[in-house]
Amino acid sequence: MRTPPPSATTTGTPSSLRMRRARFEEVADILRLIRRAVEHACRDHYGRAQRREVLWSYVSTLYVDVLGPSETIVAELDQRLVGVAQLDPSNGRLRALFVDAAFQGRGAGRALLAEVEQRASARGCARLHGAMSLNAVPFYTRAGFRPCAGPDRLAAVRADVAVPVVRMEKPLGRG
């Protein structure tokens, strides 16, 4: 059964989207959301083993990350998780931003990124930076991110699977 489209404001952002910190008991649901997002959005840029590698990088750490040190934020629409992002507030690193496949292209990613930017700025981060998947580079470019120096591959769980990325950053105003 396909999920009906969310209501939207004139900017295209879901009107009843709510941002909040993730709860430990939601980790399994968040991992399922990440799997759906990766399978849908990354299928034209990464092979099956690479997509699995991306998922495993979160499976192996998300239970601990939700408790800290990362700030894990979820986007909720009508009490359903539709997106997730992770921020390391100590250095402004955007570790993750995923929108459920059924909600991609509807403004949830923009809203989630704006929330992360606000939180990073409020924590005194001068910039937001991360390893962006190849399929997400246009999204981050439109949001004001630019390529920067750094490794061009994700740190792999399995050494035989390389996952290319683009390191990007965006200067932030201090909150």
N, C-alpha and C positions, 0 to 999 in steps of 0.2 A: 504494500500500500504506500503510495507516494504522499509525502507530507505537503499540505497546502502551503502556498507562499505566505510569508508573514505580511502583516500590514506594514506600510512604509510611509515615512514622511516625504516631503518634497525632495529631500536630499538622497532618498533611496535607503536610508538607514532604518532598520526595523524600529517602529515607534515604541514598542514595549520591551526593548532589549535592556537587560539589567546586568551590570557588572558586579562581581563580588569575588572574594577569595575562595579558592577551592577548598573543599573539605576532604579529609583523608578517606572517608567512606565512599567518595565519588571517583576514586582513582581508577577502578575497573571501567566505569562508564567513560571516563576521560580517555583511557587507552583505546576503547572501542571507537570513540570519536576520532582520535588520531589515526587509527587504522583506516577508517572510511575516508578521511580527508586525504591521506597519503595515496591510497589506492586510486582515488578519483583525480586529484589535482596533479599528481606526479607521474601518471601512467605514460604520458607522451615524452617525458624527459629522463626517466630512470627505468631500468629493467626491474624484473621481479625481485632478484636478489638484493638490489640496491634499495628498493622500497622496504623490503623486509629488514634490512640493516638499519634504516632510519627508525622504523617502529621499534626494533630491539634496543636502540639507544635510549628510548624512553621507557620501555618496559623495565630495563635494568636499573633505572634510577628514580622513576616518578614517585614511587611510594615514599621514598626518603625526601625527595625534593618538595613534596607538598607540605611536609612538616617544617622545612627550612633547609638551607638558607635562601633558596629561591622564593620569590613571591609568585605563586601560581594563581592566575586570575581566570575565572570562567565567565562566559557570556551566556545568559539565559534568556530564552524567549518562551513565554507561557509555561514556565517551570521546566523547560527542556534545555539541556546543555546543547548549545550550538557552536561554541568556540572555546578555545583555551589559549592562554599565553603564559610564558614564564619569563620573569625578569630577575636578573641577579642585581639587586640594588647596590651592591658594593662597588660595581664597576660599570653599570649601565648596559650589561650584556643581555640582549634579547635572545633567550635560549630557545624559545618556541613560540609559534603563533599558528594555530590550526583552526579552520572552520569546517564544520561537518559538511560532507559532500552535498547534502540536501539544501544547504543554506549558502553555498559559495556564490559570489557574485551579487549579493543582495545588501551589502553594506555592513555586515557583521564584522568582517575583517578590519575595515576602516575604523569602525567604532572601537573594536578591541585594541587596535594599535594606538588610537588616540588616548585610550585609558592607560595603556602602558607608558606612553610618552609623558602623560601627566604625572603618573606615579614616579617615574624615573626623575623627572624634573623636580618634583617635590622632595625627593631624597637627595637632591644636590648633584645629580649626574649632569655632566657637561655635554654628554653625547649618549646616544643609543646606538648600539652596534651588534652585529651578529653574523652568523654564517647562513646566508639565504639560499634556499633551494633554487635550482635553475628556473623552475616554473614560476617562482615568486618574485624574481628580479623585477619584472615590469610593475608589479604591485608596489614594491618598496621604492622604486624609482619615482613613481607618481606621488608617493608620500614624502618625497624629499631626501631619500637616502642616496648616497653615492658610493661607488666601489672604493675600498681602502685596502691597505696591505694586510696580509695574513694568509694562513694556509688555505689552499684551494680545494681541500678535501676534508670531509668530516673525520674526526677521530673514530676509527672503526672498532666495533665490537669484534668483528671477524677480520683478520688481516688480509684475507683474500678478496674482500669486497671494497672497492673504492667508490665513494659517493662524492662527486664533484659539487662544489658550492661556490658562491660568490660572497666574499666578505664585503659588507656594506656598513655605512655609518651615517648618522644624522646628528648634527649639532642641536642641542636643546637649550631653550631659555631656562634659567634657574627659577624654580617655584618658590 
